[in-house]
């Protein structure tokens, strides 16, 4: 196919233009293809750097957190004793609590009077001490053990008493004692068999206490001390009886009328009244005479003058 002559020049120009611009375009495309990977690589590299920076920041934050935790640990350890001390404030040591309660009960109140301390603690066994006791019965008995309200002035008799030491509860110990003051218008034997004797339990065998009589001057009056044995250890409601032989002091009593005598335990005074009798004067006798006539040859009658 032949190209008209008149078109050859424009076509050649177009072809040359196409070639030139084709080459330029191709080169540009090649440059573009070469530059895009580098740009992508640069972007990726920037992202890797950012990731590395982010990792470094994360590592830095972890290091900061570890340092902060390391810095806080001593503070927590330092606080542990305080928390332990506070947590043990509510716990009570038995001995400390008992001492605190004892001291608190002994503190006076605002009015100056001591608060009620409640029941006193039991006393441990130690030095003997005088304990409270009361007399619940006091009578005079004859030598047969019968209670009487009349007694001959020269007779021997018994002072029979019931005593009660239960107010001490179980706080009685061996060697504890109480005293009874005896009437000074009576006299008591001072021989050894009558001065010291045992007091027995209801079984009549067990010795619960021992009595010692201390007569006053001339064996008049005096006192008797009742001292407990180890039988009373740990026991409550301790009670008993005691009986003493005695005589009246004849010059100190009134014959033919009631006489009152007293014994005393602590501040308790207990009386007993008995009528004292004595010998009476003999009434004078009237003598008389009588007679009878005698018949002759008879006997004379008896004459009583």
Backbone torsions as a table, in degrees:
resi	resn	phi	psi	omega
1	UNK	NA	128.3	-178.4
2	UNK	-98.5	143.8	-178.5
3	UNK	-98.8	132.6	179.4
4	UNK	-58.6	150.2	-172.8
5	UNK	-65.4	-37.4	-177.9
6	UNK	-69.9	-17.0	-180.0
7	UNK	-100.2	-9.6	-175.6
8	UNK	-64.0	-44.3	-177.9
9	UNK	-63.4	-48.8	178.4
10	UNK	-62.7	-37.1	-179.7
11	UNK	-66.9	-38.9	177.5
12	UNK	-63.3	-41.3	178.5
13	UNK	-63.4	-43.7	179.6
14	UNK	-63.6	-40.0	179.9
15	UNK	-65.3	-44.3	178.7
16	UNK	-61.9	-40.5	179.7
17	UNK	-63.3	-40.7	-178.5
18	UNK	-66.6	-39.9	-179.7
19	UNK	-65.0	-45.0	-177.8
20	UNK	-63.1	-52.8	-178.1
21	UNK	-69.5	-25.8	175.5
22	UNK	-67.0	-43.7	178.9
23	UNK	-64.9	-44.3	179.5
24	UNK	-62.4	-41.6	179.9
25	UNK	-66.5	-38.3	178.5
26	UNK	-64.7	-43.7	178.2
27	UNK	-61.4	-40.7	178.9
28	UNK	-64.4	-40.1	178.7
29	UNK	-65.3	-40.5	178.6
30	UNK	-63.0	-43.5	178.2
31	UNK	-61.6	-38.4	-179.9
32	UNK	-65.1	-41.8	179.6
33	UNK	-65.7	-33.9	179.1
34	UNK	-73.9	-35.8	-176.5
35	UNK	-79.5	-30.3	-177.4
36	UNK	-62.8	-45.6	177.4
37	UNK	-60.8	-38.5	180.0
38	UNK	-65.4	-39.8	178.2
39	UNK	-66.3	-41.6	177.9
40	UNK	-62.9	-40.7	178.9
41	UNK	-64.3	-37.9	178.5
42	UNK	-64.2	-41.5	178.9
43	UNK	-63.4	-44.7	178.7
44	UNK	-62.3	-41.2	178.3
45	UNK	-61.8	-42.1	176.6
46	UNK	-61.1	-39.6	179.1
47	UNK	-66.1	-39.3	177.3
48	UNK	-63.6	-40.6	177.7
49	UNK	-62.4	-42.0	178.9
50	UNK	-63.3	-39.7	179.0
51	UNK	-64.8	-43.7	178.4
52	UNK	-61.5	-42.3	177.5
53	UNK	-61.5	-40.1	178.8
54	UNK	-64.4	-41.0	177.3
55	UNK	-62.4	-41.4	178.5
56	UNK	-62.0	-40.9	179.2
57	UNK	-64.6	-40.8	178.8
58	UNK	-64.1	-43.9	178.1
59	UNK	-61.4	-41.8	178.9
60	UNK	-61.5	-42.8	178.9
61	UNK	-65.5	-38.7	177.2
62	UNK	-63.7	-40.5	177.7
63	UNK	-62.8	-41.9	178.6
64	UNK	-63.0	-40.1	179.2
65	UNK	-65.7	-41.5	178.1
66	UNK	-63.0	-41.2	178.4
67	UNK	-64.3	-41.4	178.3
68	UNK	-63.9	-40.8	178.3
69	UNK	-64.9	-40.2	177.8
70	UNK	-63.9	-36.8	179.6
71	UNK	-71.6	-29.8	-177.9
72	UNK	-82.1	-26.6	-177.5
73	UNK	-57.1	-45.1	177.1
74	UNK	-61.5	-36.2	179.3
75	UNK	-64.8	-41.3	178.7
76	UNK	-65.2	-42.3	178.7
77	UNK	-63.4	-35.3	178.7
78	UNK	-68.7	-28.6	-179.0
79	UNK	-80.3	-20.3	-174.7
80	UNK	-58.3	-46.5	179.5
81	UNK	-60.3	-37.2	-179.6
82	UNK	-66.0	-42.9	179.0
83	UNK	-64.7	-39.5	178.1
84	UNK	-63.8	-40.7	179.4
85	UNK	-65.2	-41.3	179.0
86	UNK	-67.1	-37.0	-177.9
87	UNK	-71.1	-22.9	179.0
88	UNK	-92.9	-0.5	178.9
89	UNK	-65.1	-31.4	-179.1
90	UNK	-78.8	-13.6	179.6
91	UNK	-82.9	140.6	-176.1
92	UNK	-114.0	124.9	171.9
93	UNK	-74.7	127.3	-174.2
94	UNK	-55.0	-44.6	-177.3
95	UNK	-69.6	-42.7	179.3
96	UNK	-63.5	-41.1	-179.8
97	UNK	-63.9	-41.4	-179.5
98	UNK	-63.9	-41.8	178.8
99	UNK	-65.0	-39.3	179.6
100	UNK	-64.5	-40.9	179.0
101	UNK	-64.8	-39.6	179.8
102	UNK	-63.5	-43.2	-179.4
103	UNK	-68.5	-35.1	179.5
104	UNK	-67.7	-38.7	-179.0
105	UNK	-69.6	-22.4	-179.5
106	UNK	-89.8	-5.4	179.6
107	UNK	-72.9	138.8	176.8
108	UNK	-74.0	151.4	177.2
109	UNK	-82.4	-176.0	-175.7
110	UNK	-65.5	-22.4	-178.9
111	UNK	-85.9	-1.3	179.6
112	UNK	91.4	-8.0	-179.4
113	UNK	-93.6	144.6	-179.6
114	UNK	-72.9	141.6	178.4
115	UNK	-71.9	159.0	180.0
116	UNK	-65.7	121.5	-177.9
117	UNK	-88.7	-2.5	-178.5
118	UNK	76.9	-170.0	-178.3
119	UNK	-61.1	136.5	179.5
120	UNK	-70.1	140.9	178.5
121	UNK	-65.0	152.1	-178.9
122	UNK	-65.1	138.1	-179.6
123	UNK	-79.2	132.8	175.9
124	UNK	-73.8	156.1	-178.0
125	UNK	-64.0	126.7	-178.8
126	UNK	-155.9	-137.1	-179.3
127	UNK	-66.1	138.2	177.8
128	UNK	-59.8	147.3	179.8
129	UNK	-142.4	158.0	176.4
130	UNK	-74.3	135.1	-178.1
131	UNK	-118.4	154.3	179.2
132	UNK	-71.8	145.3	176.9
133	UNK	-151.4	159.2	177.6
134	UNK	-131.9	156.1	174.5
135	UNK	-100.5	121.5	-178.3
136	UNK	-99.5	-14.1	177.9
137	UNK	-155.0	138.4	178.5
138	UNK	-145.4	113.4	-178.1
139	UNK	-138.4	167.9	173.6
140	UNK	-108.3	131.4	-179.1
141	UNK	-121.7	150.6	172.6
142	UNK	-78.9	179.4	-176.0
143	UNK	-69.2	-10.2	174.5
144	UNK	-88.2	-4.4	-179.7
145	UNK	88.0	12.0	179.4
146	UNK	-93.3	137.7	178.5
147	UNK	-72.0	134.3	-177.9
148	UNK	-132.2	157.7	173.8
149	UNK	-118.2	10.1	177.5
150	UNK	-144.1	137.3	-177.1
151	UNK	-147.0	138.1	177.6
152	UNK	-70.6	144.2	-169.4
153	UNK	-60.9	-30.4	-176.7
154	UNK	-97.2	-1.6	-175.1
155	UNK	-77.9	152.3	167.8
156	UNK	-85.2	150.1	-179.1
157	UNK	-152.7	178.6	179.3
158	UNK	-113.7	140.3	162.6
159	UNK	-93.5	113.0	-176.6
160	UNK	-108.0	125.2	-176.9
161	UNK	-131.6	142.7	169.0
162	UNK	-105.5	128.8	-179.8
163	UNK	-118.6	159.2	-175.3
164	UNK	-140.4	118.5	177.4
165	UNK	-115.0	23.7	-174.9
166	UNK	-72.7	-12.6	-179.0
167	UNK	-65.7	-17.3	177.4
168	UNK	-84.1	-2.8	-179.2
169	UNK	60.4	-131.4	178.3
170	UNK	-93.6	11.2	-176.8
171	UNK	-94.0	45.0	173.7
172	UNK	-112.3	140.4	-177.8
173	UNK	-136.0	160.6	178.7
174	UNK	-56.8	132.6	-179.6
175	UNK	97.3	-17.8	175.1
176	UNK	-65.5	155.1	-172.0
177	UNK	-152.9	168.0	166.9
178	UNK	-144.4	155.5	-176.4
179	UNK	-114.8	146.2	175.4
180	UNK	-120.4	123.8	176.5
181	UNK	-84.7	129.7	-173.8
182	UNK	-95.3	156.8	-179.7
183	UNK	-63.5	135.2	-178.2
184	UNK	-83.1	-2.4	174.8
185	UNK	-100.1	16.6	173.0
186	UNK	-126.1	154.8	176.0
187	UNK	-120.8	149.4	-173.6
188	UNK	-126.6	141.6	-176.9
189	UNK	-63.1	142.4	-178.1
190	UNK	-107.3	6.4	177.4
191	UNK	-72.3	155.1	-170.4
192	UNK	-59.9	-35.5	-177.4
193	UNK	-67.4	-26.3	-179.2
194	UNK	-96.9	-16.4	-177.4
195	UNK	-80.5	-38.9	-177.8
196	UNK	-120.1	127.9	178.5
197	UNK	-155.9	164.0	-177.1
198	UNK	-95.1	152.3	171.0
199	UNK	-112.1	129.9	-171.8
200	UNK	-108.3	157.3	172.5
201	UNK	-71.5	177.7	-178.9
202	UNK	-61.8	-22.9	179.3
203	UNK	-74.7	-9.0	178.7
204	UNK	74.7	5.9	-177.4
205	UNK	-120.7	-45.1	-175.4
206	UNK	-74.9	125.7	179.0
207	UNK	-86.0	116.3	-179.8
208	UNK	-99.1	-20.5	179.7
209	UNK	-160.8	165.2	176.0
210	UNK	-125.9	139.6	-177.8
211	UNK	-110.7	142.3	176.0
212	UNK	-132.9	121.6	-179.3
213	UNK	-92.9	130.8	175.1
214	UNK	-117.0	91.3	-179.0
215	UNK	-64.7	152.7	175.9
216	UNK	-80.6	-171.5	178.6
217	UNK	-56.5	134.9	-178.4
218	UNK	67.1	22.3	-178.4
219	UNK	64.3	16.3	179.9
220	UNK	-92.9	135.9	177.1
221	UNK	59.7	-139.5	-177.2
222	UNK	102.1	-151.1	-177.8
223	UNK	-152.6	165.7	174.1
224	UNK	-130.4	132.9	178.6
225	UNK	-105.9	129.5	177.1
226	UNK	-104.5	117.2	-177.8
227	UNK	-115.0	127.2	-174.5
228	UNK	-79.4	147.8	173.3
229	UNK	-91.8	-177.7	179.5
230	UNK	-70.1	-4.0	177.1
231	UNK	-60.0	-29.1	-174.4
232	UNK	-80.1	-9.5	-176.7
233	UNK	-58.0	121.9	177.2
234	UNK	75.3	6.4	-177.6
235	UNK	-102.7	150.9	176.9
236	UNK	-116.7	169.7	176.2
237	UNK	55.2	47.1	-178.1
238	UNK	-81.2	120.1	-179.5
239	UNK	-139.5	165.3	178.2
240	UNK	-171.8	-172.1	-179.1
241	UNK	-130.0	153.2	174.4
242	UNK	-143.6	143.2	-178.4
243	UNK	-138.4	127.7	-178.3
244	UNK	-119.8	137.8	174.2
245	UNK	-82.5	144.2	-175.7
246	UNK	-155.6	168.2	172.9
247	UNK	-136.4	158.9	175.1
248	UNK	-77.7	146.5	167.2
249	UNK	-82.0	104.3	-167.9
250	UNK	-58.4	-32.1	-178.9
251	UNK	-78.3	-6.5	-175.6
252	UNK	-113.6	8.5	-179.3
253	UNK	-123.5	161.6	178.3
254	UNK	-106.2	120.4	-178.3
255	UNK	-82.3	141.9	176.4
256	UNK	84.9	11.9	178.7
257	UNK	-153.5	165.1	-179.2
258	UNK	-67.1	143.8	175.4
259	UNK	-127.7	137.5	-179.2
260	UNK	-108.4	133.8	179.1
261	UNK	-123.5	153.1	-176.4
262	UNK	-130.7	144.5	167.8
263	UNK	-119.7	163.5	-177.1
264	UNK	-143.7	136.3	173.6
265	UNK	-128.6	113.2	-174.8
266	UNK	63.2	-123.9	177.6
267	UNK	-96.6	-0.1	-178.7
268	UNK	-86.3	125.5	176.5
269	UNK	-112.7	126.5	-176.9
270	UNK	-122.3	122.5	-178.8
271	UNK	-98.6	161.1	170.3
272	UNK	-145.0	141.8	-177.8
273	UNK	-119.3	135.2	179.3
274	UNK	-141.1	143.7	176.9
275	UNK	-88.1	125.4	-177.0
276	UNK	-100.8	127.0	178.5
277	UNK	-108.7	160.5	179.8
278	UNK	-147.1	-175.7	179.7
279	UNK	-67.6	149.8	178.6
280	UNK	-111.0	152.6	178.5
281	UNK	-72.5	145.9	177.7
282	UNK	-76.1	138.5	177.2
283	UNK	-76.2	142.2	179.6
284	UNK	-65.7	143.4	179.3
285	UNK	-96.4	145.7	176.4
286	UNK	-100.6	120.3	-178.7
287	UNK	-92.4	140.3	-180.0
288	UNK	-131.9	162.2	177.8
289	UNK	-124.4	151.6	173.9
290	UNK	-146.5	153.7	-177.7
291	UNK	-142.1	168.3	-178.7
292	UNK	-145.8	139.2	179.9
293	UNK	-65.9	154.8	-177.5
294	UNK	-114.8	126.0	177.6
295	UNK	-81.9	157.0	-179.9
296	UNK	-62.2	128.2	-180.0
297	UNK	85.7	-2.2	-179.2
298	UNK	-95.2	-178.6	178.2
299	UNK	-100.5	152.8	178.9
300	UNK	-75.8	147.0	178.3
301	UNK	-80.3	160.5	179.5
302	UNK	-73.5	138.8	178.2
303	UNK	-115.1	130.2	-176.2
304	UNK	-118.3	110.7	-178.0
305	UNK	-120.5	NA	NA
